[in-house]
């Protein structure tokens, strides 16, 4: 694995054309290459050979299209330098990911279906929002139905989570010393130090408005009325288009197609296996809202269903409850009796930020985020705030399209500057840790690659990945 040793492992933080830097992260690559990142371009426009296998790792394969898409995204969207060496790096990372998946099977490393479903739901919401919330536009761009996209995203999310779990196991308890950080910084050529954009440290505490039992009951009654219409012979597709909150209804009339075990959220799957053929369920609840379902077909562990989804909205009173809670919490924090970061970890409903004390983070996990990368709503909110202050409760809609309230803590701002030990210690600490982690992962690869079958297309022999 000479190539990885010389090119990939030595630089987990790569400086590009004196503009900036990007982190070549193993788990991050799944985001880079997946359908989340971009729709599939036609082969004649991109030159991708969609179905050519360029590497095999036990039962897992790496496609040429995966390497090409990751490379193209890096060069065109991230401003990275091109060339065969960079392509080899992406192939090496993909092979190492597949090895982790194969070794995870051997070592019985698994992730729960609940975690996979929750992450898939968030990812699907993010993808749809990139197309203005239009499922029709999304399906047109990808050339696939929403259900096909969901299945692909779920598989990729599961793989990403397993790779992440394996990485954490392999590099457990890894740390770096101040001396190692300084050594890393001093190795960067002075004329290659990047100039960083203005940055801000912003944290949030989020409370999703809890929907009252009365609101849920009202929605269930509406679905019961729709169910009665269906039992009297009304057309399912017509009522699904009229009432369902599932965005895919525009193209599938509520028909969810065939699904196997583990593909849908547990409550939906449980109902599908409980119903008799053509039976229409009573209203039942999942994380998406409240459904009624009709079972159309079943064969072994697969089922074909259709549904109508309604999402009860919180009432103004429900939102007021969340506002009052955060207003009281804000008062306690301002009095000095509670630290914002601790309050976020204990009380925030936003899973993406609470573990970091509520802070938004950059691609490397640092809390200093370029202003241009902040959500526009957050940017405009802090624009009228003073550094060190906490906003009053602000009503907003989460990425999962839930009504919520949050308070923002504007901790600091940093002017544009050249990378330095003083101002960018956390970034350099992360970069040093990533470099050290890559070394450990490289040694792990060389040790365990004998346990599995690996073959690489001769076209890529020049990469020297298995040397």
Helices and strands as residue ranges (DSSP letters): H 2-3, I 4-8, E 13-16, E 20-23, H 26-33, H 43-46, E 53-57, E 60-63, H 64-72, I 73-77, H 84-106, H 113-130, H 135-142, H 146-170, H 178-186, G 190-192, E 195-196, E 199-208, H 213-231, H 236-243, H 249-252, E 255-260, H 266-274, E 284-286, E 289-299, E 302-310, H 316-334, H 340-347, H 351-354, E 369-370, G 371-373, H 376-383, E 394-397, E 403-414, E 417-418, H 425-448, G 449-451, E 454-456, G 458-463
